[in-house]
């Protein structure tokens, strides 16, 4: 949740300080990331030559269930 109060000149989650309230940390982190990269272009990144690794799955022997 992200709210903007034009009269109070405030923006964020109105439930930020409540217990179990909706937080606004994601919005702030996204906004700062976009702001921090505003001067970057494609030329600022290098190409990656490695293979993608998606992890390893090890199935337990004693676990009940169908895989």
Secondary structure by P-SEA (a helix, b strand, c coil): cccccccccccccccccccccccaaaaaaaaaaaaaacccccccbbbbcbbbbcbbbbbbccccccc
